[in-house]
Amino acid sequence: MCYRWQVTGDRKDAAADGVHSCHVSRVTCHVRAFTLIEVMIVVAIMGLIAAIGVPSILQSFRKEGMRKAVSDVEDVCAEARQDAILYNKTTAVIFYPQPQDRRFAVEGAAGDVNKSSGRVTSSTLPAGVEFAMLDINLQDFGGSKWARVFFYPNGTSDEMTLVLLSQGDRRKITLEFATGLATVSDVDR
C-alpha cells in the first residue's frame, strides 16, 4: 500500500476570516496486482499449449526423407566449396547415382561430419529417395557409376543440376557455376 499526505488549503474561507487555514488529509492509492490463482491459471494454460505444440515443433526440426537428402546435398556442396577456398585447391564432390549406391561425398573427406563446421561431408540418400537426374556442365551423368563436381579456389564450380525423387515429391538442386552455391527449388522452376 502507498500512503501520501496531501495538504489542501481553503483560501475562500481563510480570506473571509483573514486567517489562512490548511487541512491535511490522507490520500491512499491502491496497487493493482495479479492474484496467485490468476497466475496459476495462466501458467496452466501455457503448459497446456506447450504440451500440444512441442511434438510438432520437434517434428519440424527432425530431418527425414527428402528434407534430409536435400540438406545433406547442400552441406556436402558447401563443405567442398569451403575447402576449395580455404586450402586454395580444387575440391570435388563425388556422386554415385546408381540405385545400389545412392551416395555422395567430398572427395578425400575423413568422416561423415566436419567437426569444425558441423556440416555433412558424406552421406547416403535415405530410403525411398532416389537420384532422378544428375547433369554436370550440361552432360547427363544419371546412368554413370560415378560423377565428379569440381569446386575451385576462386569460389566457382562446375554447373550442376540434380533432381531428387521421393514418392512423387521432386526437388531440384542447382549449383550456380559463378558462385558455387547450391539453390533448391521445385522441379517446375
C-alpha positions as CSV (number, residue, x, y, z in Angstrom):
1,M,0.0,0.0,0.0
2,C,1.1,3.5,-0.6
3,Y,0.3,6.5,1.6
4,R,0.6,10.1,0.6
5,W,-0.2,13.1,2.6
6,Q,-1.9,15.9,0.7
7,V,-2.1,19.5,2.0
8,T,-5.1,21.4,0.9
9,G,-5.9,25.0,1.6
10,D,-9.3,26.7,1.8
11,R,-8.5,30.2,0.6
12,K,-12.1,31.4,0.2
13,D,-12.9,30.8,3.9
14,A,-9.4,32.0,5.0
15,A,-9.7,35.3,3.1
16,A,-13.1,36.0,4.8
17,D,-11.7,35.3,8.3
18,G,-8.4,36.9,7.5
19,V,-6.7,33.7,8.6
20,H,-5.1,31.1,6.3
21,S,-6.1,27.6,7.2
22,C,-4.7,24.3,5.9
23,H,-6.3,20.9,6.0
24,V,-4.2,17.8,6.0
25,S,-5.8,14.7,4.5
26,R,-4.5,11.3,3.9
27,V,-4.8,10.0,0.3
28,T,-4.3,6.3,-0.3
29,C,-3.5,4.7,-3.6
30,H,-4.1,1.0,-4.3
31,V,-1.5,-1.0,-6.2
32,R,-3.1,-3.3,-8.7
33,A,-1.6,-6.9,-8.9
34,F,-2.5,-10.4,-10.1
35,T,-3.7,-12.9,-7.5
36,L,-2.0,-16.2,-7.1
37,I,-4.9,-18.0,-8.6
38,E,-4.8,-15.9,-11.8
39,V,-1.0,-16.5,-12.2
40,M,-1.6,-20.3,-11.7
41,I,-4.3,-20.3,-14.3
42,V,-2.0,-18.5,-16.8
43,V,0.8,-20.9,-16.1
44,A,-1.5,-23.9,-16.6
45,I,-2.7,-22.6,-19.9
46,M,0.8,-22.0,-21.1
47,G,1.8,-25.5,-20.1
48,L,-1.2,-27.0,-22.0
49,I,-0.3,-25.1,-25.1
50,A,3.3,-26.2,-24.9
51,A,2.3,-29.8,-24.4
52,I,0.2,-29.7,-27.5
53,G,2.8,-27.8,-29.6
54,V,6.1,-29.3,-28.7
55,P,5.7,-32.6,-30.6
56,S,5.0,-30.8,-33.9
57,I,7.9,-28.4,-33.3
58,L,10.3,-31.3,-32.7
59,Q,9.0,-33.0,-35.8
60,S,9.8,-29.9,-37.9
61,F,13.4,-30.0,-36.6
62,R,13.9,-33.7,-37.3
63,K,15.2,-34.3,-40.8
64,E,13.8,-37.3,-42.6
65,G,13.4,-38.4,-46.1
66,M,13.5,-35.7,-48.7
67,R,14.4,-32.9,-46.2
68,K,17.4,-34.9,-45.0
69,A,18.5,-35.7,-48.6
70,V,18.3,-32.0,-49.7
71,S,20.0,-30.8,-46.6
72,D,22.9,-33.3,-46.9
73,V,23.5,-32.4,-50.6
74,E,23.6,-28.7,-49.7
75,D,26.0,-29.4,-46.8
76,V,28.3,-31.5,-48.9
77,C,28.5,-28.9,-51.6
78,A,29.0,-26.1,-49.1
79,E,31.8,-28.0,-47.4
80,A,33.6,-28.7,-50.8
81,R,33.3,-25.1,-51.7
82,Q,34.7,-24.0,-48.3
83,D,37.6,-26.4,-48.6
84,A,38.5,-25.2,-52.1
85,I,38.6,-21.6,-51.0
86,L,40.3,-22.1,-47.6
87,Y,43.0,-24.5,-48.8
88,N,43.4,-22.9,-52.3
89,K,43.0,-26.2,-54.1
90,T,40.4,-27.7,-56.4
91,T,38.0,-29.9,-54.4
92,A,35.4,-32.4,-55.8
93,V,32.1,-33.9,-54.7
94,I,31.7,-37.4,-56.0
95,F,28.2,-38.7,-56.7
96,Y,27.4,-42.4,-57.0
97,P,23.9,-42.2,-58.7
98,Q,23.4,-45.9,-59.2
99,P,20.4,-47.3,-57.4
100,Q,22.5,-49.7,-55.4
101,D,24.8,-46.9,-54.1
102,R,22.8,-43.6,-53.9
103,R,25.7,-41.9,-52.0
104,F,27.8,-38.7,-52.3
105,A,30.8,-37.3,-50.5
106,V,33.5,-34.6,-50.6
107,E,36.5,-36.3,-52.2
108,G,39.0,-37.2,-49.5
109,A,36.7,-36.4,-46.6
110,A,37.8,-38.1,-43.4
111,G,34.3,-38.6,-41.8
112,D,30.6,-38.1,-42.2
113,V,30.6,-34.7,-40.4
114,N,33.2,-32.0,-40.3
115,K,33.9,-31.3,-36.6
116,S,34.7,-27.6,-37.1
117,S,31.8,-26.6,-39.4
118,G,29.2,-29.2,-38.3
119,R,28.4,-29.9,-42.0
120,V,27.9,-33.3,-43.5
121,T,30.9,-34.3,-45.7
122,S,29.4,-37.7,-46.9
123,S,26.0,-39.2,-47.0
124,T,23.7,-41.8,-48.5
125,L,20.3,-40.9,-49.6
126,P,17.6,-42.0,-47.2
127,A,15.3,-45.0,-48.1
128,G,12.8,-44.0,-50.7
129,V,14.8,-41.1,-52.1
130,E,16.5,-41.6,-55.5
131,F,18.6,-39.6,-57.9
132,A,16.2,-38.8,-60.8
133,M,18.6,-36.7,-62.8
134,L,22.3,-35.6,-62.5
135,D,23.6,-33.2,-65.1
136,I,27.1,-31.7,-64.8
137,N,28.1,-29.0,-67.2
138,L,25.1,-29.9,-69.4
139,Q,26.0,-33.5,-69.7
140,D,23.9,-36.3,-68.3
141,F,25.6,-38.4,-65.6
142,G,22.4,-40.2,-64.3
143,G,23.4,-43.6,-65.7
144,S,27.1,-43.3,-64.7
145,K,28.8,-45.3,-62.0
146,W,30.1,-42.1,-60.5
147,A,30.4,-38.4,-61.4
148,R,32.6,-35.5,-60.0
149,V,31.5,-31.9,-59.5
150,F,34.6,-29.6,-59.0
151,F,34.8,-26.6,-56.8
152,Y,37.6,-24.2,-57.5
153,P,39.7,-21.9,-55.2
154,N,38.2,-18.7,-56.6
155,G,34.7,-19.7,-55.4
156,T,33.4,-21.0,-58.7
157,S,32.3,-24.6,-59.5
158,D,31.1,-26.8,-62.3
159,E,27.4,-26.2,-63.2
160,M,25.2,-28.9,-61.8
161,T,21.5,-29.8,-61.8
162,L,20.4,-32.6,-59.5
163,V,16.8,-33.8,-59.2
164,L,15.8,-36.0,-56.2
165,L,12.7,-38.1,-56.3
166,S,10.7,-39.4,-53.4
167,Q,7.1,-40.8,-53.6
168,G,6.1,-38.2,-56.2
169,D,7.9,-35.3,-54.4
170,R,10.7,-33.9,-56.6
171,R,13.3,-31.3,-55.6
172,K,15.8,-29.7,-57.9
173,I,19.2,-28.6,-56.6
174,T,21.2,-26.4,-58.9
175,L,24.7,-25.4,-58.4
176,E,25.5,-21.9,-59.9
177,F,28.9,-22.1,-61.6
178,A,29.8,-18.4,-61.0
179,T,29.3,-18.6,-57.2
180,G,29.4,-22.3,-56.4
181,L,26.3,-22.0,-54.2
182,A,23.5,-24.6,-54.2
183,T,19.9,-23.5,-54.5
184,V,16.8,-25.7,-54.0
185,S,13.6,-25.3,-55.9
186,D,10.6,-27.2,-57.3
187,V,11.3,-29.1,-60.5
188,D,8.9,-26.9,-62.4
189,R,11.1,-23.8,-61.9
